[in-house]
Amino acid sequence: MSAFSTIAHDPASAARTGVLETPRGAVATPAFMPVASQGTVKGLTRAQVESLGAEILLVNSYHMFLRPGVETVEAMGDLHGFMAWPRPILTDSGGFQIYSLSPLVRLTDEGVRFASHLDGAKVFLRPEDAVDIQLRLGADILMCLDHFPSYPYSDESLRESVRLTGLWARRSKARFAEHETRQQLWGISQGGVHAGQRTRSIEGLLELDFAGYAYGGLGLGEPKTRLFETLELGHALLPADRPRYLMGMGYVEDVVEAVARGVDFFDCVLPTRNARNGTLFTSRGRLAIKNAKYARDARPLDEACGCYTCRHFSRAYLRHLFERGEIASAILNTIHNLHFYLDIFRKMRHSIQSNSFGAFRKGLISNARQKEETT
């Protein structure tokens, strides 16, 4: 029996709301997972993240494996105890970090050899090791180790990516099956925006019957039309009773289009990273708080926003904090940006349930196209 159930569908698209059940609570979908790569959402306490309404976090097993180490996390009672986070956690297998952070990566059928980005120490990681690490970390949702080629990719590299990802998925599922656990293992499809290769990858995963399915290797520079066509292909192939996760996709105009094509889960560092860099998302476009025109602006960041930052502080004050490099700048900006994202997902779920997703989608895309706030 699947842990995922659908509540409502949009009659004019593939958008849906649902619930994923886990031992540590339910997650309403479509869901945004704030990124806590190092075991924390940068700039915020657990209480602040909870108060914003986050129901699930993404933690990166690559970073936790290298530092502080699996043994340390285990000694503290797994990730939930270590982080004092009682709600669900999804761990990325670390494939993206291995290929993006580590020099001299070497791939074989057996696994991947890489150098730690911290100290250059040599590490060999098999798909079975990735499963074991995530099981020991105590994540509620584990991801298979995968491989993706950088964009633009050759046909040969794409085929090899699909082959390796499928081989490693089979071995990951076999290792996971050795354990009696209520944790879930999700498979990751590859194939870029090539319909034949993506189909081959998804069909190989379906034979293994994963608890959930992710789209990997997208959002790396390919044309948006091709990306959305790939999601439509996946919607036609993937079972309706399993969640679908688009990895690393963050701009709201892309998110709402992906939801319209049946995607349920998202993660991205965009709201938190941009907050620390002084870029704020508002209902009237993006706002660069360092801009001199905000030096005596008494308005909140977004007059339509009810977050703590917007209820209490002016643009002038937030600009002052950012210009002075104050820690409070990162905190207050992150509170706003994360509230903005999580609120969009709340509104999106409501719009699907109330048969108003089409209007919501149109309005969100229109607002998102305002690259900068104009006043």
HELIX and SHEET records of a PDB file:
HELIX    1   1 ARG A   46  SER A   51  1                                   6    
HELIX    2   2 SER A   61  LEU A   66  1                                   6    
HELIX    3   3 VAL A   70  ALA A   75  1                                   6    
HELIX    4   4 ASP A   78  MET A   83  1                                   6    
HELIX    5   5 GLY A   95  LEU A  101  1                                   7    
HELIX    6   6 PRO A  127  LEU A  137  1                                  11    
HELIX    7   7 ASP A  155  PHE A  176  1                                  22    
HELIX    8   8 ALA A  195  LEU A  206  1                                  12    
HELIX    9   9 LYS A  224  LEU A  237  1                                  14    
HELIX   10  10 VAL A  252  VAL A  259  1                                   8    
HELIX   11  11 LEU A  270  ARG A  276  1                                   7    
HELIX   12  12 ALA A  292  TYR A  294  5                                   3    
HELIX   13  13 TYR A  308  HIS A  312  1                                   5    
HELIX   14  14 ARG A  315  ARG A  324  1                                  10    
HELIX   15  15 ILE A  327  GLN A  353  1                                  27    
HELIX   16  16 PHE A  357  ALA A  368  1                                  12    
SHEET    1   A 3 PHE A   4  HIS A   9  0                                        
SHEET    2   A 3 ARG A  16  THR A  22 -1                                        
SHEET    3   A 3 GLY A  25  THR A  29 -1                                        
SHEET    1   B 8 ALA A  31  MET A  33  0                                        
SHEET    2   B 8 PHE A 265  ASP A 267  1                                        
SHEET    3   B 8 ARG A 244  LEU A 246  1                                        
SHEET    4   B 8 GLY A 212  TYR A 215  1                                        
SHEET    5   B 8 GLN A 184  SER A 189  1                                        
SHEET    6   B 8 ILE A 141  MET A 143  1                                        
SHEET    7   B 8 ILE A  89  ASP A  92  1                                        
SHEET    8   B 8 LEU A  57  ASN A  60  1                                        
SHEET    1   C 3 ARG A 106  LEU A 107  0                                        
SHEET    2   C 3 VAL A 112  ALA A 115 -1                                        
SHEET    3   C 3 LYS A 122  LEU A 125 -1                                        
SHEET    1   D 2 THR A 279  THR A 282  0                                        
SHEET    2   D 2 GLY A 285  ALA A 288 -1                                        
END                                                                             
